[in-house]
Amino acid sequence: MILSSKMNHLTAVVTRTHLESVTEILLQTGVMDFIKTEEIPFLRDQRLQSLEISESAARMAESRLRIETLLRTADLLPVMSDELTANDTLDKIEKMLDALSGEQQRFRDSQQDLQSEINRLLDLKRQMELFGDEKALLERAQQGMSGYSFLFMETGSIESRMLPGLEESLGTLTTIVIEAVSIGKLSHCIIMGMKKDQNEIRRRLESASWQQGPLPPEAAAGLSSGNGNSRAAGDIDEKVKGLREKQNKIKEESRDYISGKMEWLQSTWNDLRIRELHLKIQSYFSASESCLLFNGWVPQEHREALDTGIKKAAQGHCLLEWHDTRWVEKTTEGKLTPPVEMKNPGALRPFEMLVKNFGTPAYGTIDPTPLVALSYLTMFGLMFGDAGHGLVLMLAGFLLFFRDRKKGKEPKYLYTLIIYCGGAAVIAGILFGSWFGYGWFPPLWFNFHAVVEGHSSGREAISSIYDILLITIWFGIIVLALGILLNIVNSIRKRDWISLVFSKSGILGGWMYAAGIHTAFVFAGSSYKTMPSAPVLLLGLGLPALLLLLKEPVEQALEGHSFSLKPSSVMNLFMEWIVELLEIFSGYLANTLSFMRVAGLGIAHVSLMTAFFQMADMAPPAGGFIILLLGNALVIALEGLSAGIQSLRLNYYEFFSKYFNGTGRAYEPVSLKTRLGGNSES
Amino acid sequence: MSKALTRYSFINAKLKTRMDFLLKENFYKKLEDRPNLNEAMLMLKPSSYGLMEKIYEQTGDLKMAEKELREKEIGFYKELKRHTDELLSGFLDVLLVKYDIEILKDWIRLWFDSRIRKRDISALTPYMIRMKVITPLDPDALMACGSEEELYAFISTYDLYRDVFEQYREQKKALNNLYDLERDLDRLRFQKIREAAANFPDKDKEIILKLTGMEIDFENMLHLLRMIPLMPLEQILEDMIPGGRSSAGELGRGKLSEKSILEKSLSPYGSMGTLLLRDEGNPRQKMEMIEAVFDEIKTRETAKILRRDPFTIGIMLIYFIRKSGECRRLVSILNKVQYKSQIMGTGGLT
């Protein structure tokens, strides 16, 4: 926390025969952030070549991606594991995947056959519906013409006992059999089907002793009494339903098929991933005829374990050279910078995400995560101070977290942040005595609602909106002062003496800011009539301003040059000085006043709730309840978002700008936890 | 707030965000490499095309998934209309004419196959789109038309198509291979866009005409290459769709040759066009080349527009160009994968 891990640089030479065992130990310890040998000036040597790797990383990645894809059939995801349980050759894996994939495709092809049948049936139904009423259907059937080039119709009779057999026989073709009427032992029917199947239909009709001929007059009565067409439509619907059920069954079979292969897919995926990681590590190796050379950064606390591990894996046939960051920086003339490992407890990870979103702190400087957590939540609480609303936010955060518990880290961090913000709002709500805008419990600090509405807050010191604004200004001053202090610490750690003394957030900047605050409070305290005494102004503002003039000469002196006293150089010095002074004064003024938005949003929160209360009072009871419900929902959504964004903005632009240098490179060791590219990138 | 700001701030922000979610080149490449359609569809599952996979998983039918995609694309235009003012909403209707025409073309092709070529069309009808885009087309009534004259009369009842089909009816034109009719419908589409452009402020108008002009030039170049073995150059020139970035008058000036027309047509596009002036290649290869070159030109021109004023119609038009390109490419890749797997026997229907 606060400071990132101390890094050590390792240059290792091992014998080629220990390639696999050394790779294995590097992966198992998973602490080395590798660097390509070519990037290190003192390691460049023409005799060194990149290590030739026999296995194809691309083929492995492709197979791994295919497994991920196939698992999607059953909505499954592979799980990372450290254990190697499968060890098939790439050829075997590829063959197996081809077989699995081919089987899946066959499932889909069977579904397509069924779909073609569904399509034909639905088209048949649509065509039938175009005939209109049953009478029209009968007339068309009697004429033996459908009126559509692809629809075939015929009327005739068959012995009633043969009808089920005929229906079964025609069932494999797209046909509909409508029994118009049954007289004696004969069933008089209309047969409809696709014209392209006409010959086949006729052949099957003949084998069922079908007698083509007109329908008897009773058939017309039977149909017009209500259901020739709808009977056929119902028949089609029934068939379509059956076919869709079959499709669903195949879908389930295909899912079950993949689920059944899960064990092999999971273990193979894991095996491929680990093999890819091996190759990834080996891609950083340079090789001579008999030796391998690699280098990278390792956090100091892991140095010993790795050192021992490599020596053991190489059976002592190795040469390990450790250097600290200062040595590397000096040797490479600052071209090689160590990576930054931010070490924050899990609970602070959502805030670490916010910091990383802005940038990674430069190596050796302060990791602002814990401070961001504190300032972010305080700001959010002041802007969104309602315990009821806070509880809703917390609940929403928990629900979202639970819903997406299987998703990656980032959504979880966001939901945790929402929960924290809810918690901050609850605390602030208790301090302000606000519960969904109601004062159900007395405030522990002061009544925010009462102040905004012009009543007594319960505290003498806070009687008007100006007092609330003043609180946030003080809060801003504390945040900015902390920023200046952190910049001073960072400058000392980096040995950047110029920045320490002369930067806007350095000693002189801070000095002027402190004097400026004093001056502003004295001036405001005297009802804008009196300024502090001349000696105070001279010492507080004049002296540091004058000292700032020395920035460039000192800078040049430290670089070994002497400052030129040419008129143009002196003129430039003055111009830069004036601009810098203006920037310091206007910048700090704007930065400080910017924190008034914290009060502004808090006041807006209360005002919105007051407005909804007034609207609810004017409406009948039921309407009033709905207004309050919707009003609360709107305030939670709108103000929650605004407060979240404004807190972030104040951290990024007012707090970070004082000390944070996001030019660092994040520490990314190759380990068993390393994520390899997936195929869902779109 | 200025009118442009009010008109475009929300919609352009929405579309700009959506533009970031368009499929990346790397994704297409991986998709193309899938051994069969099922794997390709599974790749789409977590993307914005997940619905296609859902349909495919249920039906195993690529064409059904394609139909869904097309309907969704049309639906998106309609959804956008809810966030636009009257002028933009009207313009979206004009852009939707493209889909209305595509659907009409599909039905006419189907009618042509059924009535003129006497083919069985039952396998095709389920994939036809029946949704109303602009014209409340009654496909069953269209399919019931017994002759070309009846067909023209029927389609003339729709305002949008009256002029085109009355002309066909009066001149008793035969459909032949449908090419002329399809081109006349495209002509109608471009004419509608150009007319609608006149209602916009100059900045928007310029962008609309520029992008449409590019599309017209592309269509004209394809027409030229397709027709050159079949009809004289003068006639081809007469048949060019007006509104391209190189004016039709210019094209006809000087000595007429395929090369000179191509040269003049491509002059507004700088050096890119010269790639098409080489004599090598058969017409099909040249057409492919034209497509590739115009794709590249489109990418460059749209990138230029995107760098300029964000409160113009440019972002909307570019989004549609890119989105429809994405849908087209996706469908083409999926069909290619299916075809490839059938040939190689790694899946698909045999």
Interface residues (C-beta under 8 A of the other chain):
Chain A: E62 L65 R66 T69 L70 R72 T73 D98 S101 G102 Q104 Q105 R106 F107 R108 D109 S110 Q111 Q112 D113 L114 Q115 S116 I118 N119 R120 L122 D123 R126 L130 G147 Y148 S149 F150 M194 K195 K196 Q247 N248 K251 S254 N679 S680 E681 S682
Chain B: F21 L23 K24 N26 F27 K30 D33 R34 P35 N36 L37 N38 E39 L42 M43 K45 P46 S47 S48 Y56 E57 Q58 T59 G60 D61 M64 S114 R115 K118 D120 I121 S122 A123 T125 P126 Y127 D140 M143 A144 S341 T346 G347 G348 L349
